[in-house]
Amino acid sequence: MIQKPRGTMDILPEDVGVWQYIEETARKVSAKYGYSEIRFPTFESTELFARGVGDTTDVVQKEMYTFTDREDRSYTLRPEGTACVVRSLIENGRCSDTMPLKLYYIINCFRYEKPQAGRSREFFQFGTEMFGAAAPQADATVIALADSFIKELGIKDTKLHINSIGCPECRPKYHEALVKYFSDNQDKLCPTCKERLKTNPLRILDCKCPECKALAADAPKTIDNLCPECEEHFGGLKALLDNAGIKYEIDPHIVRGLDYYTRTVFEFICDSIGAQSTICGGGRYDGLMKQLGGPALPGIGFAMGITRLILALKASGVEINSDNAPSVYIAPMGQAASIRAFELVEKFREAGIYAETDLVSRSLKAQMKYADKTGAGYTVIIGDSELESGKAQLKDMKNSTQTETELDKIVDYILNEVR
């Protein structure tokens, strides 16, 4: 038997309802904040992610699904969405549009990781990006959108963690302090972090190895090494969140996993879903547009993993009704009745009502069992006598009552009942 690749999933019909609920809520909340949907290719030039995400990140070094096509060009299945959006805006000449540009997307991404609860190799994201706004009001707006979306879903017990990781002006000073601290404790670092010390010491703060994590707890903090402009920006964000009543914790250990982040970084945490407790991660990336060949447009956004949101919904006790029961089932007896039943079912559907009839030549008894199994609201049996009289008994399956109804008026009757 051929099986799906490890780290991927089948989303079966009975499970799709919660996915649709999340996607519809994402679209509704995004529209409320003035965001428009953007769609882009599933695979891109490998260079896009090497330059945009950062060639020293774990994503680029260890986790990308990269292949060479028949003309020896290197492509990669998208591991994230932000670099793709930036590439699209540059290529399509949208960087001169009225600012800010506010975009959202719902996509699948691919990373070669160890599959576990809340983490898979093909995963799904709701993401947003805002370009052209450098003020802390933009940061606060993006965080408010994420907060509003989480609350709209009904997820409870989440915490917002924020931090500032500085800018190209103050980052070198912080890197020096970080390198000195970890160099003095190099023997306690894992092999991967010993390499990170040479290439990207900021990544050590994000290591999940217990020894590195304990060491990072006492490492120099980014917020203690900010330049005056970054301090002012972070202070402005905190004031805006305070005034809006959005509670937060300052977490100096948030650095995010991609190189393009600057200044504000943030996460929404839901401890009730286990080890993979981050349901939203984002931040500012003011240099990414220019780095990929566009103008110097500031940017900020976030991404939320949909499977983790589903775990959080379950932990919050939110139940999504995904039943798709027909409003009416028409059970025909005989060829002539079957033709009339098909005609009536199509009229129901034209009126916006989900209706079913027999398609597999079941007996009447089997049809009634099937109608009951589907959860149909009403059933009606049509045979020769019903065709002759033009009337039939409409049975309410909930309370077992029956009403005689003219076949020509049955659609209007059900329309009045379901409204």
C-alpha positions in Angstrom: 0.0 0.0 0.0 1.3 3.4 -1.0 1.3 5.8 2.1 1.6 9.5 2.4 5.1 10.9 3.0 6.2 11.2 6.6 5.3 14.5 8.2 2.4 15.2 5.9 -1.3 14.7 6.6 -4.7 13.9 5.1 -7.4 16.3 6.1 -10.6 14.1 5.9 -14.1 15.5 5.3 -15.1 15.2 9.0 -12.0 17.3 10.0 -12.3 20.0 7.3 -14.9 22.0 9.2 -12.4 23.4 11.8 -9.9 24.3 9.0 -12.7 26.2 7.2 -13.6 27.9 10.4 -10.0 29.1 10.9 -9.6 30.2 7.3 -12.9 32.1 7.2 -12.1 33.8 10.5 -8.7 34.8 9.2 -10.3 36.4 6.1 -12.9 38.2 8.2 -10.5 39.7 10.7 -7.9 40.5 8.0 -10.6 42.4 6.0 -11.5 44.3 9.2 -7.9 45.6 9.4 -7.8 46.5 5.7 -5.7 43.5 4.5 -6.0 42.0 1.0 -5.2 38.4 0.1 -2.1 37.6 -2.0 -1.2 34.2 -3.5 2.2 33.1 -4.8 4.0 30.0 -6.1 4.5 26.9 -4.0 8.1 26.8 -5.1 10.6 29.6 -5.7 14.2 30.1 -6.7 16.4 28.7 -4.0 18.4 32.0 -4.0 15.3 33.8 -2.7 15.4 31.9 0.6 19.2 31.8 0.9 19.3 35.6 0.6 16.0 36.4 2.3 15.8 33.9 5.2 19.5 33.8 5.7 22.1 31.2 4.7 23.2 30.6 8.3 19.7 29.7 9.6 18.6 26.2 10.3 15.9 26.6 7.7 18.3 27.1 4.9 21.1 24.9 6.1 19.1 21.8 7.2 15.3 22.1 6.5 14.6 23.1 2.9 13.2 20.8 0.3 15.4 21.8 -2.7 15.5 20.2 -6.2 17.0 20.9 -9.6 14.8 21.0 -12.6 15.6 19.6 -16.1 17.4 22.8 -17.0 19.6 22.5 -13.9 17.9 25.4 -12.1 17.6 25.2 -8.3 14.2 25.6 -6.8 12.9 25.2 -3.3 9.4 24.4 -1.9 8.6 27.5 0.2 9.6 27.1 3.8 7.8 30.4 4.8 5.8 33.2 3.1 7.5 36.6 3.8 10.3 36.3 1.3 7.8 35.1 -1.3 5.6 38.2 -0.8 8.6 40.6 -1.0 9.7 38.9 -4.2 6.2 39.2 -5.7 5.9 42.9 -4.8 9.2 43.7 -6.4 8.6 41.7 -9.5 5.1 43.0 -10.1 6.1 46.7 -9.5 3.9 47.1 -6.4 6.5 48.9 -4.3 5.3 52.3 -5.5 1.7 51.6 -4.5 0.0 53.7 -1.8 1.4 52.9 1.6 1.1 51.0 3.7 0.6 47.8 1.7 -1.3 45.3 3.9 -1.5 41.7 2.7 -2.4 38.3 4.1 -2.1 34.7 2.9 -3.2 31.2 3.8 -0.6 28.7 2.5 1.1 25.4 2.9 4.9 25.4 3.6 7.6 22.7 3.7 10.5 22.1 6.1 12.4 18.9 6.7 11.9 18.6 10.5 11.3 15.8 13.0 7.5 15.4 13.0 5.7 15.8 16.3 2.5 17.3 17.7 2.2 20.7 16.2 5.1 20.3 13.9 5.1 18.6 10.5 7.1 18.6 7.2 4.2 20.0 5.3 2.5 22.7 7.4 -0.1 25.3 6.9 0.0 29.0 7.9 -2.1 32.1 8.1 0.3 35.0 7.6 0.1 38.8 7.3 2.6 41.4 6.0 2.6 45.2 6.2 5.0 47.3 4.1 5.9 51.0 4.1 5.1 51.9 7.8 8.1 52.3 10.2 6.4 53.7 13.2 5.5 51.6 16.3 1.8 52.2 15.4 2.4 49.6 12.6 3.8 47.1 15.1 0.9 47.6 17.4 -1.6 47.2 14.6 -0.1 43.9 13.5 -0.1 42.6 17.1 -3.6 43.8 17.6 -4.7 42.0 14.5 -3.2 38.8 15.7 -4.7 39.3 19.2 -8.1 40.0 17.6 -7.9 36.9 15.5 -7.0 34.6 18.4 -9.9 36.0 20.5 -12.3 35.7 17.6 -11.5 32.0 17.2 -12.2 31.5 20.9 -8.7 30.5 22.0 -8.1 31.1 25.7 -5.2 31.4 28.0 -2.7 32.9 25.5 0.2 35.2 26.4 1.8 37.8 24.3 5.6 38.0 24.6 7.5 40.9 23.0 11.1 41.9 22.6 13.3 44.2 20.6 16.5 42.7 18.9 17.8 46.1 17.7 18.8 47.3 14.3 22.0 47.3 12.2 23.2 50.3 14.2 23.1 48.6 17.6 23.3 44.9 16.7 27.1 44.8 16.3 27.6 46.0 19.8 25.3 43.4 21.1 26.9 40.7 19.0 30.3 41.6 20.6 28.8 41.2 24.1 27.1 37.9 23.1 30.3 36.4 21.5 32.3 37.3 24.5 29.8 35.7 26.9 29.4 32.5 25.0 33.2 32.3 24.1 33.9 32.3 27.9 31.4 29.3 28.2 32.2 27.6 24.9 32.8 24.2 26.5 29.1 24.1 27.6 27.7 24.7 24.2 26.3 22.0 21.9 28.2 21.3 18.7 25.7 23.2 16.6 25.9 26.3 18.8 29.7 26.2 18.7 29.3 26.7 14.9 26.7 29.3 15.5 29.1 31.2 17.7 31.2 31.8 14.5 28.4 32.5 12.1 25.3 33.8 13.9 25.6 34.0 17.7 22.0 35.3 18.1 20.7 31.8 17.1 22.2 30.4 20.3 19.5 32.1 22.3 16.9 30.1 20.4 18.6 26.7 20.9 16.4 24.0 22.5 19.3 22.0 24.0 18.9 22.1 27.8 22.6 23.1 28.4 22.5 25.9 25.9 19.1 27.1 27.1 20.4 27.3 30.7 23.5 29.2 29.5 21.4 31.6 27.4 19.3 32.5 30.5 22.2 34.6 31.8 23.4 35.9 28.5 23.4 39.7 27.7 19.9 40.9 26.8 19.1 42.7 23.5 17.0 45.3 25.3 20.0 46.3 27.4 22.0 47.0 24.2 19.6 49.1 22.1 20.5 52.3 20.4 18.4 55.4 21.4 16.2 55.1 18.3 15.4 51.4 19.0 14.7 52.2 22.6 12.3 54.9 21.6 10.6 52.6 19.1 10.2 49.8 21.7 8.9 52.3 24.3 6.4 53.6 21.8 5.1 50.1 21.1 4.7 49.3 24.8 2.7 52.6 25.3 0.4 51.7 22.4 -0.3 48.2 23.7 -0.8 49.5 27.2 -3.4 52.1 26.0 -5.2 49.5 23.9 -5.4 47.1 26.9 -3.3 44.4 25.2 -1.4 42.6 27.9 2.2 41.5 27.2 5.3 40.2 28.8 8.8 41.4 27.8 10.8 38.3 26.9 14.4 39.1 26.2 15.0 35.5 24.9 12.7 35.9 21.8 14.9 36.3 18.7 12.8 34.3 16.1 14.4 31.8 13.8 15.0 33.9 10.6 17.8 36.4 9.9 15.7 39.1 8.4 14.1 40.3 11.7 15.0 43.7 13.2 13.6 45.6 16.2 10.3 44.3 17.3 9.8 40.5 17.6 6.8 38.8 19.3 5.1 35.5 20.0 1.7 34.4 21.2 2.1 31.4 23.5 -0.5 28.8 24.5 1.0 26.6 27.2 -1.9 24.2 27.2 -1.0 22.6 23.8 2.4 21.1 24.9 6.0 21.7 23.9 5.2 23.4 20.6 3.4 26.2 22.4 4.0 29.1 20.1 0.9 29.6 18.0 2.0 32.9 16.4 5.4 34.4 15.7 6.3 37.6 14.0 8.2 40.8 13.9 9.7 43.6 12.0 12.0 43.2 8.9 12.9 46.6 7.7 15.9 45.6 5.6 14.4 42.6 3.7 12.9 44.5 0.8 16.2 46.2 -0.1 18.1 43.0 0.5 16.1 41.3 -2.2 16.6 44.1 -4.7 13.7 46.4 -4.0 13.4 49.8 -2.4 14.1 50.4 1.3 10.6 49.7 2.5 10.1 48.8 6.1 8.0 45.7 6.8 6.3 43.8 9.7 4.2 40.7 9.9 3.4 37.4 11.5 2.6 33.8 10.8 0.4 31.3 12.6 0.5 27.6 12.3 -3.0 26.2 11.6 -2.4 22.8 13.2 -1.3 24.5 16.4 -4.3 26.7 16.3 -6.5 23.6 16.1 -4.7 22.1 19.1 -5.3 25.4 20.9 -9.0 25.4 20.0 -9.4 21.9 21.4 -7.5 22.9 24.6 -9.9 25.8 24.9 -12.9 23.6 24.6 -14.1 25.2 21.3 -16.2 22.8 19.3 -16.7 23.4 15.6 -19.8 21.8 14.1 -18.7 20.4 10.8 -21.8 18.3 10.1 -23.2 18.7 6.5 -26.6 17.0 6.8 -29.1 17.4 4.0 -32.2 19.4 4.7 -34.3 17.0 2.9 -34.0 13.5 1.4 -36.4 12.3 -1.3 -36.9 8.5 -1.5 -38.3 7.4 -4.8 -40.0 4.1 -5.6 -39.8 3.2 -9.3 -38.3 4.7 -12.4 -40.9 7.5 -12.9 -40.6 8.5 -9.2 -36.8 8.5 -9.5 -37.0 11.0 -12.4 -39.3 13.3 -10.5 -37.2 13.0 -7.4 -34.1 14.1 -9.3 -36.1 17.1 -10.7 -37.1 18.1 -7.2 -33.7 17.7 -5.7 -32.3 20.1 -8.4 -35.0 22.6 -7.6 -34.0 22.5 -3.9 -30.3 23.0 -4.8 -31.2 26.0 -7.0 -33.0 27.5 -4.0 -29.8 27.0 -1.9 -31.0 24.0 0.0 -28.9 20.9 0.4 -31.0 17.9 -0.8 -30.3 14.3 -1.6 -32.0 11.4 -3.4 -31.1 7.8 -4.2 -28.2 7.3 -6.6 -27.3 3.6 -6.0 -30.7 1.8 -6.5 -31.4 1.1 -2.8 -34.6 -0.4 -1.5 -37.0 1.9 0.2 -36.1 0.5 3.6 -32.4 1.0 2.8 -33.1 4.5 1.6 -34.8 5.4 4.9 -31.9 4.0 6.9 -29.5 6.0 4.7 -31.5 9.2 5.2 -31.5 8.7 9.0 -27.7 8.1 8.9 -27.0 11.3 7.0 -29.1 13.3 9.6 -31.5 14.6 7.0 -34.0 17.1 8.5 -37.0 15.9 6.4 -37.8 12.9 4.2 -40.4 12.4 1.6 -41.4 9.2 -0.2 -42.5 9.4 -3.8 -44.2 6.5 -5.5 -46.9 6.0 -8.2 -49.7 7.2 -5.9 -47.8 10.4 -5.0 -47.1 11.1 -8.6 -50.8 10.6 -9.5 -52.1 12.8 -6.7 -49.3 15.4 -6.8 -49.1 15.2 -3.0 -46.7 13.4 -0.6 -46.1 13.0 3.2 -43.2 15.1 4.4 -41.7 13.6 7.5 -39.9 15.8 10.1 -37.1 13.5 11.2 -36.5 15.4 14.4 -40.0 15.0 16.0 -41.4 12.3 13.7 -44.4 14.3 12.6 -45.8 14.2 9.0 -47.3 16.8 6.9 -49.1 16.3 3.6 -47.5 18.6 1.0 -48.1 19.3 -2.7 -45.0 18.2 -4.7 -45.1 21.4 -6.7 -44.9 23.5 -3.5 -42.5 21.3 -1.4 -39.5 23.5 -2.1 -41.3 26.7 -0.8 -42.5 24.7 2.2 -38.9 23.6 3.2 -37.6 27.1 2.4 -40.0 28.5 5.0 -39.1 25.8 7.5 -35.3 26.2 7.3 -35.3 30.0 7.5 
